[in-house]
């Protein structure tokens, strides 16, 4: 056993219990400090609306109920004159907002908090996080994937693309509100009201139809909506999330890493995705691997007159593994090669080849050999550009379907064994690629280098293999939720 | 994930969430502080101060980071300050350190396991910087990158100190660890 492992094992036994005196003293002082802090926040210069909410939230009273009460009070003090306003002003104003923070209730009357990142180009939602405040559940939706975490069952559902929830979009709603009213035989009216707390003038936009009524309050100065409430009606379509957005804020700084999802330790993962993880691997990551392979060839292997063998291991965010390696085709003829080149026999249910220099996916053709057993194919690389005589082209191949990795019950880490028997003297590289949110928990051999490219970590182990055949093996434990920096 | 939820509630003023955070991490933080200071009552003081400061930090706290990592970093920072203060005090008192080293420490009351006692004594012989990294990495499961960020050091420095620390522990144990 390595000394570090032995010490770690001993340290896990280092479990020191607090004395009763310390426990009581800490609890008492901590609660006193907390109460003082809450009191200070009540007296701080927060806007009256937020000060109220903070107070009632601390007292355990529903935020939505309070805000609804305030909204009703505001509506009571209406001004008769309607200020000059066009709904397009709101649509444009929303486009300029990078992040929207919303607290409200959904159609099942669950209290939710939403953070929405707006795409500045389109004004539409880019990513969002929805926290269900009364449940241990939250959802992160990005343009690439949606992660739905249920804390009760400790389950993560991973889906392709953004969530249906992400169809929620403020700009869309305001841009289409007039059309919506027409479709439903309703109308849109505007009138001015005054917020009794801030004395600021607001606009009330009301869309009334026989079966639906939506009331929005819009800040006259910024033209941004500060609340949206469906006061009458039923869910318009199944994609609707919010029944009312009782608070909408635009200047809250989002917590760091808000839209990054890290799979919690020990979570059950349900994958509802058909997307090949390789499609999401940035070309720059593959380029980096290719450059490393070529550098090893030029700087280390060539002077020694030996081979370089590079094995690739790609662990996706759902802890599925794909393995691959480097291949090269050298044109030893006197003619330019065009069309396709045979690159070997494989049994590739899910074979893929990428150009090592550009990271671009290459076309391949698979031909079943007459003599080969069923399922074994001859692979042809269809060259996208001619290969001149004497030139070499390098490719990265992935040779298998994604395989689910085994999770250890003891510490919930995922175990990966990278091994190979090359059979002659060579420089062998093991390249491990992991996405954001996954880190190395432990390794049997310390890695030689680590690079981070577009959030993906690339770990490299290099070994000079002797002439006789040996098993080159590195065992790695991967952890889904490696500790992050302090806050 | 529970942590994220607890932070959200705590930031909204929930005392229940604060209590749950305390109950959840009290022992772990105490073990880290104890490993760093090798003194039970000093470790208790550190954990007390960490949680009292934490109770006042609701507004500053980000709900996105790792709560365990945050509390561990706070504990390590306070323990480091405490250790410096002890060193200063020891210098002033001339020889007080030797006395305290020789006297039976509260550790003896807490650790019945001889091997653990030896480990703890061995840890206390490491330079503080190395001891801190060994404890944070092996006991608190912090990555080298996270430790480097928390200490404002380069990851290479942190890894070197860790290696030196482990080497020294091995030499203290006279190779016993490799058996």
Contacts between the chains, C-beta under 8 A, distances in Angstrom:
chain1	res1	chain2	res2	distance
A	1	B	177	7.7
A	1	B	178	7.3
A	3	B	166	5.5
A	3	B	169	6.7
A	3	B	170	4.6
A	3	B	173	8.0
A	3	B	177	4.5
A	3	B	178	6.3
A	4	B	138	6.7
A	4	B	166	5.3
A	6	B	177	4.3
A	6	B	178	7.7
A	7	B	119	6.9
A	7	B	134	7.1
A	7	B	138	5.9
A	7	B	166	6.9
A	7	B	169	6.0
A	7	B	177	6.8
A	8	B	138	4.3
A	8	B	139	7.8
A	10	B	115	6.3
A	10	B	116	6.2
A	10	B	119	4.8
A	11	B	35	7.0
A	11	B	119	7.3
A	11	B	135	7.3
A	11	B	138	5.1
A	11	B	139	4.5
A	12	B	139	7.6
A	13	B	113	6.4
A	13	B	116	5.7
A	14	B	31	5.4
A	14	B	34	7.0
A	14	B	35	5.8
A	14	B	111	8.0
A	14	B	116	6.4
A	14	B	119	7.7
A	14	B	120	7.4
A	14	B	139	6.6
A	15	B	27	6.6
A	15	B	31	5.9
A	16	B	27	7.3
A	16	B	30	5.1
A	16	B	31	5.2
A	16	B	34	4.6
A	16	B	40	6.7
A	16	B	43	6.9
A	16	B	110	5.9
A	17	B	27	6.8
A	17	B	30	7.6
A	18	B	26	6.0
A	18	B	27	7.1
A	18	B	30	5.6
A	18	B	44	6.3
A	18	B	47	7.3
A	19	B	40	7.9
A	19	B	44	6.5
A	22	B	44	4.1
A	22	B	47	7.4
A	22	B	48	6.4
A	23	B	26	7.4
A	25	B	48	6.3
A	26	B	22	7.2
A	26	B	26	7.5
A	26	B	47	6.7
A	26	B	48	4.4
A	26	B	51	5.5
A	26	B	52	7.2
A	27	B	19	7.4
A	27	B	22	6.8
A	29	B	48	6.7
A	29	B	52	4.9
A	30	B	18	6.9
A	30	B	22	6.4
A	30	B	51	4.8
A	30	B	52	5.3
A	30	B	54	7.5
A	30	B	55	4.5
A	31	B	15	6.4
A	31	B	18	7.4
A	31	B	19	7.9
A	31	B	55	7.2
A	33	B	52	5.0
A	33	B	53	7.9
A	33	B	55	4.1
A	33	B	56	5.0
A	34	B	15	6.2
A	34	B	18	5.6
A	34	B	55	4.1
A	34	B	56	7.3
A	34	B	58	7.7
A	35	B	15	7.9
A	36	B	56	7.4
A	37	B	55	6.6
A	37	B	56	4.8
A	37	B	58	6.2
A	37	B	59	7.9
A	38	B	13	5.0
A	41	B	13	7.7
A	41	B	58	7.9
A	41	B	59	7.0
A	54	B	12	7.7
A	54	B	13	6.7
A	57	B	12	4.8
A	57	B	13	5.8
A	58	B	12	7.3
A	58	B	13	3.5
A	58	B	14	7.8
A	113	B	8	7.6
A	131	B	5	8.0
A	131	B	8	6.4
A	133	B	8	7.3
A	136	B	1	7.0
A	136	B	2	6.7
A	136	B	5	5.5
A	138	B	1	7.7
A	138	B	4	7.4
A	138	B	5	8.0
A	149	B	1	5.8
A	151	B	1	5.1
A	151	B	2	6.2
A	151	B	5	6.7
A	154	B	1	7.6
A	255	B	62	4.6
A	255	B	63	4.7
A	255	B	64	3.7
A	255	B	65	8.0
A	256	B	62	5.5
A	256	B	64	4.7
A	256	B	65	6.7
A	257	B	64	4.3
A	257	B	65	7.2
A	258	B	64	5.7
A	260	B	64	7.9
A	264	B	1	4.7
A	267	B	1	7.8
A	439	B	143	5.8
A	439	B	145	7.9
A	441	B	141	7.9
A	481	B	66	7.2
A	482	B	143	5.0
A	482	B	146	7.4
A	483	B	66	5.0
A	483	B	68	6.4
A	483	B	69	3.8
A	483	B	72	7.4
A	483	B	140	7.6
A	483	B	141	6.4
A	483	B	142	4.7
A	483	B	143	5.9
A	483	B	146	4.8
A	484	B	65	5.2
A	484	B	66	4.7
A	484	B	69	5.6
A	484	B	146	6.1
A	485	B	65	6.9
A	485	B	69	7.0
A	485	B	73	7.8
A	485	B	145	7.9
A	485	B	146	5.4
A	485	B	149	4.0
A	485	B	150	6.4
A	486	B	65	7.2
A	486	B	69	6.1
A	486	B	70	5.1
A	486	B	73	3.6
A	486	B	74	7.3
A	486	B	146	7.8
A	486	B	149	7.2
A	486	B	150	5.1
A	487	B	60	7.7
A	487	B	61	6.2
A	487	B	62	4.6
A	487	B	65	4.4
A	487	B	70	4.9
